[in-house]
């Protein structure tokens, strides 16, 4: 998912290199919103990625609770562990990757 904006920029550069200079500005007017939209989708995806990981962590800790309580418990655990100086940033990256993987894996299940 993170490669999509990079691929769009590479495609735009290739198209701009192969076209005459007069077509550069209209092509930029087409490709710039596409790249910005892809970056926006990536940012939204990374912001929502910890939801799946926190919910599954909460359901592992408290299987008899609701999904909302499990999410709150899982997010509280993630926040508390992320306060550890050297482990915290690594944990947040891992939670983002696991959550994004969970969202992408669930697309094929539905």
Residue pairs with C-beta under 8 A, 6 or more apart in sequence:
1 41
1 42
1 45
1 100
1 104
2 42
4 38
4 41
4 42
5 35
5 38
5 39
5 42
8 31
8 34
8 35
8 38
9 35
11 31
12 27
12 28
12 31
12 34
12 35
15 27
15 31
16 24
16 27
16 28
19 27
45 100
45 103
46 96
46 100
48 99
48 103
49 95
49 96
49 97
49 98
49 99
49 100
49 102
49 103
50 75
50 78
50 92
50 95
50 96
50 99
51 71
51 99
52 98
52 99
52 102
52 103
52 106
53 74
53 78
53 95
53 96
53 98
53 99
53 102
54 71
54 74
54 75
54 77
54 78
54 95
54 99
55 67
55 70
55 71
55 74
56 74
56 102
57 70
57 73
57 74
57 77
57 78
58 65
58 69
58 70
58 71
58 72
58 73
58 74
58 75
58 77
59 65
59 67
59 70
59 74
61 70
61 73
61 74
61 77
62 69
62 70
62 73
65 73
78 91
78 92
78 95
81 87
81 88
81 91
82 88
82 89
82 91
82 92
84 91
